[in-house]
Structures are given as C-alpha cells and as structure tokens.
Amino acid sequence: MKRIILGSLSAVILSSLAPSVFASEEVAAINLQGSRTIGNELPPITLVQLAYQGYFKDLGIPSHGGLIAAFVSKQVDAETLVRTAIAKGRLSPETLNNQEYLNIVSTDLHSLMSH
C-alpha cells in the first residue's frame, strides 16, 4: 500500500513540475526575443531604458520627458545614445558601425513616445 501511495505521489509531483519547466523555457525565449541582444553588447532596449532613467545625465542626455523632448527635437538620436554609452564604457566603439543595433535603438526611442 505504501508503494502505491509513494508511486502515485511521485507521479503527481513529477507531472506538476513538467509544465512549469516548459513555461519557464517559453518565458525565457520570449525575454530573449524581447531584449534583442546583438552579440555580447548591452541590449538596445536596455540602452534606451538606462537613458530614460537618467543613467547618462552626467554626459548631457536628459531623462524621462526630457529625453523624449530631445528625441523629438532631434537633439538626441540613436547615434547620440550609442556614443554616450561608449563614453561610459557600456558599449564597444564598434557598435557605431552596427546599423542593425542603431536601427533598434531608434525604434525603441520612437516607442518611448507612445508611453
């Protein structure tokens, strides 16, 4: 009788673990796609978030609404943010030559205006 109970209990525990493992793998895959990391660089969305939160204020990049206003008035663009991140040691200088990275940063900056 104990064997049946232990066997049933083990089966229930194992069956409840499997969906959570698959769910966490699915979430991890979504997070990887959402962050759009290119190589070992800082993901473009993270760069934009850092700028929005004021991480680059000491280098002249405004935060929050000021960043959005600077982007709209073309005082700040993707290249400006990348150059600032390079100056802070967060990106390698080669990132300036990565048009895909710059395009994603620009897209992420545009998305700030819709929030």
N, C-alpha and C positions, 0 to 999 in steps of 0.2 A: 504494500500500500504506500509506504514511504517513497519507493522508487517511482511510482506513478505520479505522486504529488510533486516530487522533485523534478521529474521529467516534464510534467505539464508546466510547472513554474519556470523552468529553464526555457521552454519553448515560448512562453508568453513574454519573458524578458527579452529574448533574442528577437522576437518579431516586433517588439516595440522599439528596439534600437535601430533596426534597419531603416525605417522611414526617416528617422531623424538624421541618420548619416547621409542618406540621399538628399534630404532637404538642405543640409548644410553644404553639400557639394554644389547644389544648384545655386544657393545664395552666393557661394564663393565665385562661381562662374559669372553670375550677374555683376558682382562687385568688380571683378577683373575687367569686364567689358565696360562698366560704367566709369572706371577710373582712367581708362585709355592710356595706360602707361606705355611709353615708347622706349624700349631698351631699359637701361638702368636709371633713367632720368626721373626727376620729380614729375609726377603725372600733371598734364596741363591743367586739369580741373583743380588740383591742389595748389598749383601756382596762382591761379585766379582767386581761389579761396583765401590764400595767405595774403594776397594783395588787398582783398576786400576787408579782411580782419585787421589790417594795418601793419602787417609784418614788414613792409617796405617803406613805411612813413619816414624813417630816418634818411632814406635816399630820395625823398621827394614824391613818392607815389601816395596820393591821398587814399583814405579808406572809406568804406561804406558808400554813402551817397556821393561823396566827393570823387570816388573812383568812377562811378557811373557817369557823373557830370564831365569828368576829364576824358572819359572814353567817347562820350557823345560829341564833345568839342574837339576831338582828335588830338588832345594833349597827351593822351596815353593810348597806346595800341599794343598789340601782341609783342612786337619787337621791343618796345619800351620795357614791358614786364620781363621779357627774357633777359634783356641786358641788365636789368636791375637784379634779377635772380643770379646771374653770372657774377655780378659785383659782390653779392652776398655769399658766394660760394655754394649756392644751391643747385646750379646747373653748370654744365661744362660749356666752354666757348663754342664748341661745335654745334650746339643747339641752334645757334643763329642761322646755320645753313640747313636746318631741317624744316623744310617748308610744311610738311605734314604737322609737325609739332606747332608751328606758328599758326597754321590754319585752325587747329583745335583750340588753341588759346584764344584766338579771335572769336570763334564760335562760342566758347564759354563766356567771354566778355559780353557778347551780344545777349546771352541768356540771362545775365545779371539784370538787364533792363526789364525783363518780363516778371521779375520777382517783386 
